[in-house]
Amino acid sequence: MSLALYLSLVRQSLTDPPEAARRVIALLDSAKARWLALAAVVTAGAALGTFGELLFSLVTGVDLGPSASPVRLGLIQGALMIYAAAAMAVFGRQVGGKGDFAGAFALVVWIQAIMVGAQLVQIVVMTIFPLIGVLMTLTLFVLMIWLLVQFTAALHGFESLMWTSVGVLAVLFGSAMMLGSLFLALGIAPPFMAES
């Protein structure tokens, strides 16, 4: 994907999410394309995440402990994205949606591609305006939720964004609790929890 196409799709994702969703699904219309895109965004996201942690510690003086392995971070992120796509497809269809896993997978990968670009902007801002860069974390989380709601509605043909938001948030927080418990049971915990 060229930079011009990426920026065009990002702009359309913010101004016309249903049309952007159709374009993304059409672009990632094969399993090979979806898996390659997943590998690309996971690799970029893990690298930026590790660099962002180091920069955050440098800028704020807060010791976050030892950095997670980028490979481990990437594997966990990839698994969570596959789970998110499955949840988007399965729960959406249970309430009358028309989308499938392939479409959900393409859209989840695209959301991550947008977040990788936003994370890169955040890192640049953090080097110039550290406080604004740190505060951008909340903005990026809200952007991710907004994109998830918009693309879920577009994928399944839902007309009510309010009810789609309720459903997405319910699945998101329910999944977070379930996966958090699973990770803790497997001994996967943030460094500050592991030290306590």
WOGIQUI-V811903 format. One record per run of one state. SS is the DSSP state (H for helix, E for strand, - for the rest). FROM is the first residue (numbers start at 1). TO is the last residue. If there is no record, write none. Layout:
{{SS & FROM & TO} {SS & FROM & TO}}
//
This chain:
{{- & 1 & 2} {H & 3 & 15} {- & 16 & 16} {H & 17 & 27} {- & 28 & 30} {H & 31 & 60} {- & 61 & 69} {H & 70 & 94} {- & 95 & 100} {H & 101 & 128} {- & 129 & 129} {H & 130 & 156} {- & 157 & 160} {H & 161 & 185} {- & 186 & 190} {H & 191 & 195} {- & 196 & 196}}
//
